[in-house]
C-alpha cells in the first residue's frame, strides 16, 4: 500500500507539472485578431509633451510703415505662398502717387515750354536778333527741364512701389504663428 500511495503521488505530481507547462505555453503564444480589408484613412495619434519649433521661421514684414488696415490671416491659420496676410492703410500712399503724378505733369509741361523757348531762341540767333548767351541759357533750361522730368518720373515710380508694398503677402506656404506690431512705425509683421 505504501508503494501504491507513492506511485499515485508521483503520477499526480507529473500531471500537475504537465498542466503547468501547458498553461505557460498558451499564455506566451501571440493572440491574433482578424478583420476584413477595407479602404480608409490611416490615423495615428502621438501623445507627447514639449515644445515644437518650426523647421523654417520666416518674418514677413513690409517695406513701408503705416497703420495696419486689415489682417487676412489669424493665429495658427494656414497660409499659402503669395497669399495676402495683411494690408497697410494705402490712403497716404495713394495721395503720394497722385501728388507725384501732378509733379510729373508739371515737369513735362515745363519741358515742353523749354523746348519751344530753345527752338525760338535758336531761330532768333540765326536771324542775328538774339545773342549766344540767350541760346546757351535756353539750352541749359531745356536740359534742366529734361532732368526734372526724369526726377519726377523716379518719384512717381517710388510712390507706386510704396503703394504696392502696402499689401503684405506670405513668401511661403506655412502656418501663421505670431502677429506683431511695432508702435513707433505701426508696421506689421507676421511670422509664418
C-alpha positions as CSV (number, residue, x, y, z in Angstrom):
1,X,0.0,0.0,0.0
2,X,2.9,2.3,0.7
3,X,4.0,1.7,-2.8
4,X,0.7,2.4,-4.3
5,X,0.5,5.8,-2.5
6,X,3.9,6.8,-3.6
7,X,3.1,5.9,-7.2
8,X,-0.1,7.9,-7.0
9,X,1.7,10.9,-5.6
10,X,4.3,10.7,-8.4
11,X,1.6,10.4,-11.1
12,X,-0.4,13.3,-9.6
13,X,2.8,15.4,-9.4
14,X,3.6,14.7,-13.1
15,X,0.0,15.6,-14.1
16,X,0.3,18.9,-12.2
17,X,3.6,19.7,-13.9
18,X,2.2,18.8,-17.3
19,X,-0.8,21.1,-16.7
20,X,1.5,24.0,-15.6
21,X,3.8,23.6,-18.7
22,X,0.8,23.6,-21.0
23,X,-0.6,26.7,-19.3
24,X,2.7,28.6,-19.7
25,X,3.0,27.7,-23.4
26,X,-0.6,29.0,-24.1
27,X,-0.1,32.4,-22.3
28,X,3.2,33.1,-24.2
29,X,1.5,32.5,-27.6
30,X,0.5,35.6,-29.6
31,X,-3.1,36.4,-29.9
32,X,-4.2,37.5,-33.4
33,X,-7.3,39.4,-34.4
34,X,-8.5,39.3,-37.9
35,X,-10.7,41.7,-39.9
36,X,-11.9,42.2,-43.4
37,X,-9.9,44.6,-45.6
38,X,-11.4,48.0,-46.2
39,X,-10.2,51.3,-47.7
40,X,-9.9,54.3,-45.3
41,X,-7.6,56.9,-43.9
42,X,-4.7,55.8,-41.8
43,X,-4.8,57.5,-38.5
44,X,-2.0,57.6,-36.0
45,X,-2.1,59.5,-32.7
46,X,1.0,60.5,-30.9
47,X,0.9,62.0,-27.4
48,X,3.9,63.9,-26.2
49,X,4.9,66.9,-24.2
50,X,7.4,69.5,-25.1
51,X,7.9,72.5,-27.5
52,X,7.5,72.3,-31.2
53,X,9.8,74.5,-33.2
54,X,9.3,75.2,-36.9
55,X,11.8,74.0,-39.5
56,X,11.7,77.4,-41.2
57,X,10.6,80.5,-39.4
58,X,10.0,83.4,-41.8
59,X,9.5,87.0,-40.6
60,X,7.1,88.6,-43.1
61,X,7.1,92.4,-42.9
62,X,6.6,95.4,-45.1
63,X,9.0,97.8,-46.7
64,X,6.8,100.8,-45.8
65,X,5.4,101.9,-42.5
66,X,1.8,102.7,-41.7
67,X,-1.3,101.6,-39.8
68,X,-2.5,98.1,-40.5
69,X,-5.9,98.3,-42.0
70,X,-6.8,94.6,-42.4
71,X,-5.4,91.2,-41.3
72,X,-6.3,88.4,-43.7
73,X,-4.8,85.6,-41.6
74,X,-5.3,84.6,-37.9
75,X,-3.0,82.9,-35.4
76,X,-2.5,79.2,-36.4
77,X,-4.2,79.7,-39.7
78,X,-2.8,78.1,-42.8
79,X,-1.4,80.5,-45.4
80,X,-0.3,79.7,-48.9
81,X,2.7,81.2,-50.8
82,X,1.7,84.6,-52.3
83,X,-1.5,84.8,-50.1
84,X,-2.2,88.3,-48.8
85,X,-1.9,88.2,-45.0
86,X,-2.1,92.0,-44.2
87,X,-3.0,95.3,-45.7
88,X,-1.4,98.6,-44.6
89,X,-3.7,101.6,-45.0
90,X,-3.0,102.8,-48.5
91,X,-4.6,106.3,-48.3
92,X,-1.4,108.2,-47.7
93,X,0.5,106.2,-50.3
94,X,-2.3,106.8,-52.8
95,X,-2.1,110.5,-52.1
96,X,1.6,110.4,-52.7
97,X,1.1,108.7,-56.0
98,X,-1.4,111.4,-57.0
99,X,0.9,114.2,-56.0
100,X,3.8,112.6,-57.9
101,X,1.6,112.3,-61.0
102,X,0.8,116.0,-60.7
103,X,4.5,116.9,-60.3
104,X,5.4,114.8,-63.3
105,X,2.7,116.5,-65.4
106,X,4.0,119.9,-64.3
107,X,7.6,118.9,-65.2
108,X,6.5,117.7,-68.6
109,X,4.7,121.0,-69.2
110,X,7.9,122.9,-68.2
111,X,9.9,120.6,-70.6
112,X,7.5,121.5,-73.5
113,X,7.9,125.2,-72.7
114,X,11.7,124.8,-72.6
115,X,11.7,123.1,-76.0
116,X,9.7,125.9,-77.5
117,X,11.9,128.6,-76.0
118,X,15.1,126.8,-77.1
119,X,13.8,126.5,-80.6
120,X,12.6,130.1,-80.7
121,X,15.9,131.4,-79.3
122,X,17.9,129.4,-81.9
123,X,15.7,130.8,-84.7
124,X,16.3,134.3,-83.4
125,X,20.0,133.7,-83.1
126,X,20.0,132.5,-86.8
127,X,18.4,135.9,-87.7
128,X,21.0,137.7,-85.6
129,X,18.4,139.1,-83.3
130,X,19.5,137.1,-80.2
131,X,22.8,136.6,-78.5
132,X,24.8,133.4,-78.0
133,X,24.2,133.9,-74.2
134,X,20.4,133.7,-74.8
135,X,20.9,130.5,-76.8
136,X,23.1,129.0,-74.1
137,X,20.6,129.9,-71.4
138,X,17.7,128.4,-73.4
139,X,19.6,125.2,-73.9
140,X,20.5,125.0,-70.2
141,X,16.9,125.5,-69.3
142,X,15.9,122.7,-71.7
143,X,18.4,120.3,-70.2
144,X,17.3,121.2,-66.7
145,X,13.7,120.5,-67.7
146,X,14.6,117.1,-69.1
147,X,16.4,116.2,-65.9
148,X,13.5,117.4,-63.8
149,X,11.1,115.1,-65.8
150,X,13.4,112.2,-65.0
151,X,13.5,113.1,-61.3
152,X,9.7,113.4,-61.2
153,X,9.3,110.1,-63.1
154,X,11.5,108.4,-60.5
155,X,9.5,109.9,-57.6
156,X,6.3,108.6,-59.2
157,X,7.8,105.1,-59.7
158,X,8.9,105.1,-56.0
159,X,5.4,106.3,-54.9
160,X,3.8,103.5,-56.9
161,X,6.2,100.9,-55.5
162,X,5.4,102.1,-51.9
163,X,1.7,101.8,-52.7
164,X,2.2,98.2,-53.9
165,X,4.2,97.4,-50.7
166,X,1.1,98.2,-48.6
167,X,-0.1,94.7,-49.5
168,X,1.9,92.1,-47.4
169,X,2.0,88.6,-48.8
170,X,3.4,85.3,-47.4
171,X,6.5,84.2,-49.2
172,X,6.0,80.5,-48.3
173,X,3.1,78.1,-47.6
174,X,3.0,77.7,-43.8
175,X,1.1,78.4,-40.7
176,X,0.8,81.9,-39.1
177,X,2.3,81.5,-35.7
178,X,2.6,85.1,-34.5
179,X,1.5,88.6,-35.2
180,X,3.5,91.6,-34.0
181,X,3.1,95.3,-34.5
182,X,5.7,98.0,-33.7
183,X,4.3,101.1,-32.1
184,X,6.9,103.6,-33.5
185,X,6.2,102.9,-37.1
186,X,3.0,101.0,-36.8
187,X,4.3,98.5,-39.3
188,X,3.1,94.9,-39.1
189,X,5.0,91.6,-39.1
190,X,3.7,88.1,-39.4
191,X,5.7,85.0,-38.6
192,X,5.0,82.0,-40.7
